[in-house]
Amino acid sequence: MNVKRDSASFCSSFALVLVSYLSVLVTISGKENLDEQIAFDVAGSQQPISFSSNDQSTGYIVYCPCMGRFGNQADQFLGSLSFAKGLNRTLVLPPWIVYPSYKIGGSVRIIVTIFSNINVKLFSPDLPTLTQSHGVLENIILISNERVPFDEWFLVKPLEAYHNVITMEKFMKDIAPSFWPPGQRIGFCYSFTGHKCRMKEGNPFGPFWDHFNINFDDYREHTGMLWDTESGHSRQAWLERFPASEYPVIALMGAPGEFPVRGQNWWLQKFVHWSKKIKKKAKEFIKSVLNNEPFVGIHLRNGVDFERACEHVKDPRQTSLFASTQCIREGSKKLTYEMCFPPKKEILKRVKKVVKKIKAKRVFVATDHDPMLKDLSQALKSLKVSVHKRNPSDEISDPIVDLAILTMSDHFIGNCVSSFTAFVTRYRAVENKPTSFWAFDE
């Protein structure tokens, strides 16, 4: 479906998704945190925060993970976890929102061509401030969405080692009826549009809150408030403006975390562990298909949507795109088109090189488009290495099982720009497993 640029209704519904993809990563330097040093050798400003109470009096943070697919939601989740920790409010773990292609409806699945040269003032990803933009919008694919409980894919217990958390299903069943009852539910928007908070307008926003039978009785603006509650100034601003005694639950229109995830929050990945169900499925595949032999896991992001998005990298002014900060740090190498959309020759060459290096017997491919099985098999024929992919049977959970398999590979090769790859990269970094990227050498 083609959408005209001057369509006001479209822009208001999907501005959040369009702008967030080109948010600028803000790096705040400071003293290194001991926990962070354990997980990653990355400097950050996270400081130990001590609190005296863990009960309901500290309040809760609820939000809609309404920006992008899993990779984007996972990035923002880490920021949300840090945000809640800074305010000493229990983080309500929202379900993951997925967009199965077989359900046509009203939610953005992918944007083929997006605004270029967007500068964003990073106050809040709820509604960033556009300072400059030009470009066109075209080929917007609209589909419906599903919600998967957080603990379907990940364990809750490990997160509690960092901060208080509770699944949204448990919160709404056991706590909300008395602590946040109907008639006392306030929604929080970054800013009002025409004196109105569009908390539930559009998809996936409306369906997300409706799924839990949540209607808002009043609204508050949090214009100018920063997500960085690790900062004493920012934390104090939230505590003074929205005290838990007056606002027991802060329900946000979007995630209180940035995309891509800020470098200082990468280390929080150490608390994110696969659920027993996902881990079991991944290990069963590794045992039955890959024969528990050394294998290389690769992620190919080679669909037409990504190919067109990568065209933006050719603009010399484009220094980053999506999750590229996982390999291209501020002031380091220039992001190239080949890193974003690697040619077949680069893929075959790099896979063969890594296979030889670690003496792998198998190659596992995860992709949203072409697995290149024939080309890879031919290139690795002389090495007697077989190439595999999973036969999808469940479009909702299968990509997550693919992710889990990639995190367990002996070596992983991913796409520097992809947030799907970024999740695997962080997960493997915690376990000190090797990762490399297409067309990129350290």
Secondary structure by P-SEA (a helix, b strand, c coil): cccccccaaaaaacaaaaaaabbbbbbbbccccaaaaacccccccccbbbbccccccccbbbbbcccccaaaaaaaaaaaaaaaaaaccccccccbbbbbccccccccccccccccccccccccccbbbbccbbbbbccccccccccccccccccaaaaaacbbbbcaaaaaccccccccccccbbbbbcccccccccccccaaaaaaaaaacccccccccccccccccccaaaaaaaaaaccccccccccccccccccccccccccccccccccaaaaaaaaaaaaccccccbbbbbbbcccaaaaaaacccccccccccccccccccccccccccccccccaaaaaaaaaaaaaaacccbbbbbbccccaaaaaaaaaccccbbbbbccccccccaaaaaaaaaaaccbbbbbcccaaaaaaaaaaaaabbbbbbccccc
